[in-house]
Amino acid sequence: MAKAYRDVQQVVKETGLMQRTPVFYSLVAGALALGFGGAITGFILLGDSWFQLLIAGALGILFTQVAFLAHEAAHRQILASGPANFRLARILAAGAVGMSYHWWDSKHTRHHGNPNQVGKDPDIQVDTISFLETDAAQSRGLVRLITRKQGWLFFPLLTLEGINLHYISLKHLTTQKNVKGRWTELSLIALRLALVIVPVFLFLPLGMAFAFMGVQLAVFGVYMGASFAPNHKGMPVIAPDAKLDFFSKQVRTSRNVNGGWWATWFMGGLNHQVEHHLFPNMSRLHLSKARGIVRDYCAANSIPYTETSLWRSYAIVIAYLNRVGLAASDPFDCPAASQMRRA
């Protein structure tokens, strides 16, 4: 399979799919700038009105789209040099989205190296939601109650994910040792909070201001989770000691979402998860073109290539989480009832 990946990589390079696309990303940045400009104008014009919650929802969408750009900059997809992409990713993540780039980058790098591998992929570690049956079985108290129905509760819980991401970022920056750029990120996050929160509480009634921030964070959390969850959840989980070649590991654990350009816009290119994991430095604009090349090589080498609709992927994620959650069933079981079930 190592040869198969080298062959795919060679074809991709020869077709020019690894080239930067500065014009495309300039257009994306321009569209986002117009979006934020429109949201700010709407905020000013609406004044003391509950229609402000529409602006809050729009900001949740816009901040998620900026997070997609931060993700792409971190993968060196946007600018010509690594340091320039690093600086851009930090500014977008901390200064615009309000998340620690250092925390996210260390976690995401480990995920890319070992997707869905137990003990190595931080994205399948328990965090209220259990992605492995062993974690579900060890849950206790309120978390255990949630885990039993975690598939059905997954999307409602995502309304709190925005708050969780901001909390984890601040906790990482204030408690972890050897954080590169700690004060830069804290300063960017503080500036961002001042620019976002202060105007809201200064110009809106207190109750409306809290509702505004609640809607913005809820939309951000749901949108982020709805974009990242379909990519790997419900795909094969790799044992801690398993040895797989790079090509097989990345393809078997990733799921694409079909739908064309609208899916690429909605998910920031994450709908082409297989190609993104094989070529993390590839521009979002080229991922759909690489899809045909990768699918052909997968077919030639009998490697399962998974692709489904967005709604079907959500159904798979919910079913998978519910199946894992069964491990959190009540540990006290009546012996007589167990015998009757076996009979």
Phi, psi and omega per residue, in radians:
M1 nan -0.415 3.102
A2 -1.067 -0.675 3.107
K3 -1.166 -0.656 3.126
A4 -1.062 -0.742 3.141
Y5 -1.170 -0.707 3.108
R6 -1.078 -0.678 3.123
D7 -1.138 -0.784 3.120
V8 -1.086 -0.774 -3.129
Q9 -1.056 -0.697 3.141
Q10 -1.146 -0.778 3.123
V11 -1.088 -0.752 3.139
V12 -1.059 -0.748 3.133
K13 -1.169 -0.730 -3.121
E14 -1.135 -0.515 3.131
T15 -1.511 0.021 3.053
G16 1.369 0.324 -3.061
L17 -1.393 -0.116 3.107
M18 -1.678 0.061 3.139
Q19 -1.302 2.593 3.087
R20 -1.175 2.735 3.127
T21 -2.244 1.228 -3.048
P22 -1.083 -0.627 -3.133
V23 -1.133 -0.745 3.135
F24 -1.052 -0.844 -3.102
Y25 -1.228 -0.480 3.037
S26 -1.150 -0.694 3.108
L27 -1.161 -0.709 3.109
V28 -1.096 -0.798 3.130
A29 -1.091 -0.702 3.117
G30 -1.114 -0.729 3.121
A31 -1.105 -0.713 3.123
L32 -1.175 -0.668 3.104
A33 -1.094 -0.726 3.081
L34 -1.117 -0.689 3.120
G35 -1.075 -0.809 3.119
F36 -1.158 -0.663 3.101
G37 -1.078 -0.728 3.104
G38 -1.152 -0.690 3.136
A39 -1.135 -0.747 3.130
I40 -1.138 -0.745 3.109
T41 -1.079 -0.774 3.111
G42 -1.082 -0.689 3.119
F43 -1.056 -0.746 -3.113
I44 -1.214 -0.761 -3.069
L45 -1.252 -0.614 -3.089
L46 -1.256 -0.620 3.122
G47 1.086 -2.417 -3.096
D48 -1.388 1.416 -3.110
S49 -2.558 2.490 3.110
W50 -1.222 -0.188 3.021
F51 -1.152 -0.201 3.066
Q52 -1.044 -0.411 3.140
L53 -1.147 -0.450 3.036
L54 -1.166 -0.692 3.076
I55 -1.113 -0.704 3.117
A56 -1.063 -0.774 3.102
G57 -1.097 -0.715 3.110
A58 -1.082 -0.701 3.105
L59 -1.134 -0.641 3.076
G60 -1.047 -0.699 3.103
I61 -1.189 -0.789 -3.108
L62 -1.109 -0.736 3.127
F63 -1.122 -0.601 3.092
T64 -1.179 -0.703 3.093
Q65 -1.101 -0.632 3.064
V66 -1.166 -0.638 3.098
A67 -1.082 -0.631 3.072
F68 -1.075 -0.739 3.122
L69 -1.141 -0.684 3.092
A70 -1.068 -0.713 3.093
H71 -1.058 -0.753 -3.120
E72 -1.242 -0.641 3.079
A73 -1.134 -0.688 3.120
A74 -1.071 -0.538 3.100
H75 -1.550 0.171 3.093
R76 1.072 0.660 -3.127
Q77 -1.585 -0.363 -2.923
I78 -1.705 -1.043 -3.061
L79 -1.674 2.994 -2.999
A80 -1.323 -0.619 -3.055
S81 -1.940 2.717 3.113
G82 -1.082 -0.865 3.130
P83 -1.031 -0.671 3.137
A84 -1.149 -0.732 3.088
N85 -1.117 -0.695 3.125
F86 -1.062 -0.808 3.132
R87 -1.116 -0.748 3.133
L88 -1.098 -0.763 -3.137
A89 -1.074 -0.718 3.141
R90 -1.150 -0.752 -3.135
I91 -1.125 -0.767 -3.123
L92 -1.183 -0.769 -3.087
A93 -1.201 -0.943 -3.067
A94 -1.438 -0.781 -3.034
G95 -1.366 -0.522 -3.104
A96 -1.838 -0.796 -3.073
V97 -1.553 -0.523 -3.134
G98 1.580 0.375 3.135
M99 -1.988 2.621 3.092
S100 -1.282 2.101 3.096
Y101 -1.192 -0.682 -3.125
H102 -1.055 -0.801 3.122
W103 -1.086 -0.858 -3.072
W104 -1.138 -0.752 -3.050
D105 -1.126 -0.744 -3.138
S106 -1.128 -0.666 3.128
K107 -1.236 -0.770 -3.058
H108 -1.221 -0.576 3.104
T109 -1.114 -0.743 3.108
R110 -1.151 -0.628 3.105
H111 -1.100 -0.791 -3.108
H112 -1.134 -0.601 -3.128
G113 -1.283 -0.523 -3.067
N114 -2.482 1.096 -3.099
P115 -1.080 2.286 3.090
N116 1.047 0.391 3.099
Q117 -1.719 2.167 -3.064
V118 -1.043 2.279 3.106
G119 1.464 -0.144 -3.101
K120 -2.141 -0.518 3.140
D121 -1.662 1.939 -3.126
P122 -1.163 -0.299 -3.111
D123 -1.291 -0.182 3.077
I124 -1.964 0.223 3.031
Q125 -1.369 2.594 -3.072
V126 -1.155 2.363 3.056
D127 -2.654 1.346 -2.944
T128 1.241 -1.009 3.046
I129 -1.412 2.341 3.082
S130 -1.773 2.245 3.129
F131 -1.786 -0.097 3.122
L132 -2.258 2.523 -3.100
E133 -1.100 -0.599 3.128
T134 -1.099 -0.664 3.099
D135 -1.233 -0.695 3.131
A136 -1.085 -0.713 -3.118
A137 -1.153 -0.433 -3.102
Q138 -1.623 -0.056 -3.122
S139 -1.173 2.660 -3.084
R140 -2.425 2.774 3.024
G141 1.061 -2.392 -3.113
L142 -1.069 -0.667 -3.138
V143 -1.076 -0.653 3.126
R144 -1.119 -0.713 3.103
L145 -1.096 -0.714 3.108
I146 -1.148 -0.747 -3.074
T147 -1.057 -0.608 -3.120
R148 -1.041 -0.587 -3.128
K149 -2.102 0.536 -2.974
Q150 -1.134 -0.465 3.101
G151 -1.108 -0.849 3.137
W152 -1.223 -0.490 -3.110
L153 -1.552 -0.112 -3.012
F154 -0.993 -0.946 -3.089
F155 -1.215 -0.710 3.029
P156 -1.020 -0.657 3.132
L157 -1.187 -0.448 3.128
L158 -1.115 -0.346 3.089
T159 -1.103 -0.324 3.115
L160 -1.736 -0.065 -3.053
E161 -1.180 -0.571 3.110
G162 -1.054 -0.819 3.084
I163 -1.081 -0.724 -3.124
N164 -1.077 -0.748 -3.133
L165 -1.129 -0.710 3.101
H166 -1.165 -0.703 -3.140
Y167 -1.122 -0.826 -3.130
I168 -1.067 -0.701 -3.137
S169 -1.082 -0.844 3.139
L170 -1.148 -0.681 3.106
K171 -1.088 -0.748 3.136
H172 -1.092 -0.791 -3.063
L173 -1.243 -0.441 -3.075
T174 -1.756 -0.231 -3.068
T175 -2.102 -0.471 -3.083
Q176 -1.379 2.596 3.091
K177 -1.541 2.746 3.047
N178 0.947 0.853 3.070
V179 -1.619 1.949 -3.135
K180 -1.229 2.227 3.134
G181 1.317 0.443 -3.097
R182 -0.911 -0.928 -3.031
W183 -1.288 -0.505 3.068
T184 -1.120 -0.802 -3.123
E185 -1.207 -0.719 3.100
L186 -1.076 -0.674 3.123
S187 -1.168 -0.725 3.126
L188 -1.139 -0.728 3.130
I189 -1.151 -0.722 3.125
A190 -1.098 -0.752 3.117
L191 -1.111 -0.724 3.136
R192 -1.127 -0.747 3.119
L193 -1.091 -0.687 3.134
A194 -1.137 -0.716 -3.109
L195 -1.259 -0.492 -3.094
V196 -1.627 -0.848 -2.989
I197 -1.416 -0.755 -3.061
V198 -0.999 -0.868 3.130
P199 -1.063 -0.630 -3.119
V200 -1.106 -0.827 -3.104
F201 -1.418 -0.272 3.123
L202 -1.440 -0.639 -3.014
F203 -1.860 -0.186 3.139
L204 -1.982 2.654 3.017
P205 -1.008 2.666 -3.006
L206 -0.965 -0.852 -3.129
G207 -1.092 -0.735 3.123
M208 -1.170 -0.622 3.128
A209 -1.126 -0.769 3.098
F210 -1.118 -0.702 3.113
A211 -1.118 -0.696 3.115
F212 -1.034 -0.888 -3.129
M213 -1.155 -0.629 3.119
G214 -1.107 -0.778 3.126
V215 -1.146 -0.763 -3.126
Q216 -1.058 -0.796 -3.135
L217 -1.219 -0.637 3.133
A218 -1.160 -0.794 3.125
V219 -1.105 -0.743 3.105
F220 -1.041 -0.818 -3.121
G221 -1.138 -0.778 3.140
V222 -1.144 -0.755 -3.121
Y223 -1.120 -0.756 3.115
M224 -1.072 -0.869 -3.122
G225 -1.123 -0.683 -3.131
A226 -1.196 -0.355 3.134
S227 -1.575 -0.573 -3.079
F228 -1.647 -0.541 -3.064
A229 -1.076 -0.697 -3.075
P230 -1.157 -0.238 -2.956
N231 -1.267 -0.646 -3.054
H232 -2.387 -0.389 -3.070
K233 -1.172 2.249 -3.082
G234 1.573 -0.042 3.047
M235 -1.573 2.908 -3.093
P236 -0.937 2.440 3.076
V237 -1.769 2.325 -3.059
I238 -1.665 2.334 3.125
A239 -1.103 2.669 -3.082
P240 -0.988 -0.634 -3.055
D241 -1.755 0.142 -3.111
A242 -1.252 2.524 3.124
K243 -2.050 1.944 3.108
L244 -2.167 2.561 3.062
D245 -1.211 2.778 -3.033
F246 -1.001 -0.821 -3.074
F247 -1.071 -0.887 -3.118
S248 -1.102 -0.752 -3.092
K249 -1.099 -0.773 -3.086
Q250 -1.228 -0.681 -3.083
V251 -1.325 -0.766 -3.064
R252 -1.163 -0.477 -3.074
T253 -1.710 0.015 -3.069
S254 -1.996 2.605 3.127
R255 -2.212 2.246 3.041
N256 -1.536 2.700 3.056
V257 -2.056 2.103 -3.131
N258 -1.418 3.019 -3.127
G259 2.407 -0.096 3.075
G260 1.329 -2.600 -2.990
W261 -1.099 -0.606 -3.082
W262 -1.180 -0.628 3.108
A263 -1.182 -0.669 3.105
T264 -1.117 -0.709 3.091
W265 -1.169 -0.850 -3.060
F266 -1.071 -0.698 -3.046
M267 -1.820 0.139 3.098
G268 1.068 0.562 -3.129
G269 1.530 -0.137 -3.131
L270 -1.241 -0.186 3.060
N271 -1.166 -0.418 3.055
H272 -1.717 1.050 -3.025
Q273 -1.171 -0.634 3.132
V274 -1.052 -0.913 -3.109
E275 -1.158 -0.635 3.122
H276 -1.101 -0.680 3.137
H277 -1.284 -0.536 3.095
L278 -1.337 -0.620 -3.098
F279 -2.326 1.276 -3.041
P280 -1.100 -0.333 3.123
N281 -1.567 0.034 -3.085
M282 -1.381 2.388 3.107
S283 -1.067 2.544 3.077
R284 -0.926 -0.610 -3.082
L285 -1.121 -0.463 -3.043
H286 -1.732 -0.143 -3.048
L287 -1.065 -0.698 -3.127
S288 -1.137 -0.559 3.120
K289 -1.274 -0.588 3.114
A290 -1.264 -0.386 -3.092
R291 -0.974 -0.809 -3.122
G292 -1.098 -0.690 3.136
I293 -1.126 -0.804 -3.108
V294 -1.157 -0.740 -3.134
R295 -1.069 -0.711 3.126
D296 -1.097 -0.755 -3.134
Y297 -1.218 -0.602 3.082
C298 -1.125 -0.747 3.123
A299 -1.114 -0.699 -3.117
A300 -1.209 -0.444 -3.095
N301 -1.927 0.235 3.083
S302 0.967 0.727 3.084
I303 -1.831 2.163 -3.134
P304 -1.047 2.234 3.107
Y305 -1.993 1.983 -3.008
T306 -1.738 2.226 3.090
E307 -2.592 2.341 -3.116
T308 -2.617 3.116 3.119
S309 -1.351 2.858 -3.132
L310 -1.099 -0.794 -3.115
W311 -1.172 -0.647 3.093
R312 -1.156 -0.645 3.128
S313 -1.134 -0.665 3.094
Y314 -1.132 -0.704 3.115
A315 -1.096 -0.683 3.117
I316 -1.131 -0.752 3.140
V317 -1.090 -0.801 -3.139
I318 -1.085 -0.791 -3.137
A319 -1.108 -0.717 -3.138
Y320 -1.109 -0.814 -3.129
L321 -1.135 -0.657 3.081
N322 -1.137 -0.672 3.126
R323 -1.140 -0.749 3.081
V324 -1.115 -0.676 -3.102
G325 -1.133 -0.330 3.103
L326 -1.054 -0.436 3.136
A327 -1.199 -0.221 3.133
A328 -1.709 0.307 3.107
S329 -1.122 2.861 -3.053
D330 -0.980 2.092 -3.121
P331 -1.164 -0.363 3.101
F332 -1.490 2.012 -3.102
D333 -2.255 2.234 -3.133
C334 -1.119 2.174 -3.134
P335 -0.998 -0.698 -3.131
A336 -1.124 -0.700 3.130
A337 -1.158 -0.653 3.110
S338 -1.093 -0.721 3.131
Q339 -1.140 -0.672 3.136
M340 -1.148 -0.667 3.132
R341 -1.139 -0.722 -3.126
R342 -1.165 -0.556 3.122
A343 -1.228 nan nan
